[in-house]
Amino acid sequence: MLSGEFDRIIGDGRPLPPVITDPKEDEALFEETDPFVDGPISIDHGINFKVGKGTFLNFNLLVLDTCLITIGENVLFGPNVCLYGAIHPMDPAVRRGIKGPEAGKEIHIEDDAWIGGNVLILAGVRVGRGSTVGAGSVVTRSRIAPEVNGF
C-alpha cells in the first residue's frame, strides 16, 4: 500500500486505519449529513483535523494542522481558504530554515460559520458560531460573537 510505504520512508510509526474492501461497508460510513468535500484539498498531517456534519469544504482548501484544527457543523467554505495552524520562530537565528523548530496553535471554527473565498485564518484563532468572514480576509485574532468580518 502506497501510504504504508510513505510512512515507512518518513519514519511515521503511527498505525494506519483499517482498509475497508467492501464498497457497501465503505459507503455505509457516510450519511447525507457528513461533510462534503469539493476537492482537491490539502491537509498537512491529517491527524489533527476534525470536521463536523453538514460542513462544505470547497476546492483548494489548505490545512496546516500542526495542532488541532476543528470545524463545527454546517460550516461553509469558499474556495482557496487557508488554515495556518503552524508557526515558526521570528528570530532567524532560531528559525534556521528547515533545520529549525515548528510549533503551532489551535484553530477552531464554530458551527454555522461562513468562511468566504480566499480567506486566510492564522494560528490561535477562533471563529464564533454563526460568524461570516468576508472573501479575501486575513483573520489574525479570534471573533467569538456572531458577526460579519472583512467587508
HUPEZI-V563794 format. One record per residue. RES is the residue in one small letter. NEAR is the number of other ideal C-beta (glycine too) atoms within 8 Angstrom. Layout:
BEGIN
((RES NEAR) (RES NEAR))
END
This chain:
BEGIN
((m 6) (l 5) (s 7) (g 8) (e 8) (f 9) (d 12) (r 7) (i 6) (i 6) (g 6) (d 6) (g 4) (r 6) (p 3) (l 9) (p 4) (p 4) (v 6) (i 7) (t 3) (d 6) (p 5) (k 6) (e 8) (d 8) (e 7) (a 6) (l 6) (f 5) (e 5) (e 3) (t 5) (d 7) (p 11) (f 7) (v 6) (d 7) (g 5) (p 5) (i 11) (s 7) (i 8) (d 9) (h 8) (g 7) (i 6) (n 11) (f 11) (k 8) (v 8) (g 13) (k 9) (g 8) (t 15) (f 10) (l 12) (n 12) (f 9) (n 9) (l 13) (l 9) (v 12) (l 11) (d 16) (t 13) (c 11) (l 9) (i 14) (t 11) (i 12) (g 14) (e 9) (n 10) (v 15) (l 9) (f 11) (g 12) (p 9) (n 10) (v 16) (c 10) (l 12) (y 10) (g 16) (a 11) (i 8) (h 9) (p 7) (m 4) (d 6) (p 5) (a 5) (v 8) (r 10) (r 8) (g 5) (i 4) (k 4) (g 10) (p 6) (e 8) (a 8) (g 12) (k 9) (e 11) (i 17) (h 10) (i 12) (e 12) (d 10) (d 10) (a 16) (w 9) (i 13) (g 13) (g 10) (n 10) (v 17) (l 10) (i 14) (l 10) (a 13) (g 7) (v 13) (r 10) (v 14) (g 13) (r 9) (g 9) (s 15) (t 10) (v 15) (g 11) (a 9) (g 8) (s 11) (v 6) (v 14) (t 5) (r 5) (s 8) (r 13) (i 5) (a 6) (p 6) (e 8) (v 7) (n 11) (g 11) (f 4))
END
